[in-house]
Amino acid sequence: MAGRTVLIAGGAGGMGLATGLRLAADGERIVLADLPGQKLDDAVAKIAATGANAIGLPLDIRSVAACREVVEKAQEWGGSLDILINAAGVWLEGPAAEVREDQWDLVLDVNLKGAFFLISAAIPYLSQTQGVVINIASDAGIVGNNGAAIYCASKGGLVLLTKALALELAPQGIRVNAVCPGDTATPMVEYQAKTFGGDDPDGYKRRLLGHYPQGERARFIQAEEIASFIHYLCQPAAAPITGAALSIDFGVSAGY
Ligand SMILES: NC(=O)c1ccc[n+]([C@@H]2O[C@H](COP(=O)([O-])OP(=O)(O)OC[C@H]3O[C@@H](n4cnc5c(N)ncnc54)[C@H](O)[C@@H]3O)[C@@H](O)[C@H]2O)c1
């Protein structure tokens, strides 16, 4: 299956880059789309350093026009579009009574609207390749996270968007799945701890792990563990898997 073109939105982030590296190791061609800046350039350089084919495309996923343009450019560069991975995301928590409209807009536009419009623009190309879409949702798309209503709304929306699109696109041979990670060691968790952990960011992280059934053995998931699973979902062996919201979360969403 080598030589497929993979577009990863949020490709310079923890999970996006780990996924790009994993797929690049198989000889896939990787397009990382993310906010413009050094982080994107560095991520592309990291993949290129392995000898793989990679480019970076600046993208603010909140813009529908920018989503369409990035899809066009990715498929022009690759000659096809085979895999679309939605890994862009922003975290927000705090009392619902204090939330501002611009915060709601940011979280919903990045986590939900952008993912939808990238998929929408990619459908004509993915139908030519019987392509694969993977949306990175969250355990917060399956169970409520106390104090993170907007983030949960965005990820819960992404899960059902995944299921509805899987049904709609199945006749064209396109598979659409969501992966739902638990807390994963990426810059997002560092941001959460720094921004919402007050004067005790380490305590914030300990509280996150305190939700897990492993107790003392709880640990953060590694981005590479998520990437391996995404890699599997992109293989022909995963052909029967579509419309699924797959938890990779040490059981944190299984109940209590
Ligand atoms: N880290 C976790 O614990 C965790 C758990 C469950 C789900 N998730 C989800 O996984 C996905 C990947 O997150 P991550 O953990 O790798 O975090 P990350 O912060 O490392 O990556 C997120 C990426 O999204 C990009 N992004 C943000 N706003 C954007 C915009 N307007 N346009 C384009 N790109 C934008 C960021 O620049 C960043 O590179 C996200 O959707 C996140 O919500 C993360």
The ligand as an ORCA input file, in Angstrom:
! r2SCAN-3c Opt
* xyz 0 1
  N      -3.508     14.875     24.310
  C      -4.598     14.345     24.808
  O      -4.655     13.975     25.999
  C      -5.808     14.132     23.937
  C      -6.778     13.217     24.381
  C      -7.882     12.973     23.566
  C      -8.014     13.619     22.356
  N      -7.066     14.529     21.957
  C      -7.240     15.142     20.642
  O      -6.225     14.650     19.807
  C      -5.976     15.567     18.741
  C      -4.475     15.784     18.657
  O      -4.074     16.527     19.807
  P      -2.617     16.410     20.470
  O      -2.780     15.736     21.765
  O      -1.671     15.889     19.460
  O      -2.362     17.945     20.810
  P      -1.400     19.038     20.121
  O      -1.762     20.309     20.790
  O      -0.011     18.570     20.176
  O      -1.877     19.039     18.598
  C      -2.987     19.763     18.141
  C      -2.585     20.469     16.858
  O      -3.730     21.189     16.366
  C      -3.236     22.376     15.795
  N      -4.259     23.417     15.681
  C      -4.852     24.115     16.679
  N      -5.651     25.071     16.168
  C      -5.566     24.955     14.815
  C      -6.141     25.679     13.736
  N      -6.958     26.726     13.936
  N      -5.844     25.292     12.475
  C      -4.990     24.259     12.249
  N      -4.405     23.548     13.233
  C      -4.688     23.907     14.500
  C      -2.125     22.815     16.759
  O      -1.260     23.775     16.164
  C      -1.472     21.495     17.092
  O      -0.357     21.239     16.252
  C      -6.784     16.821     19.100
  O      -7.986     16.818     18.359
  C      -7.099     16.635     20.570
  O      -8.282     17.322     20.922
  C      -5.966     14.784     22.722
*
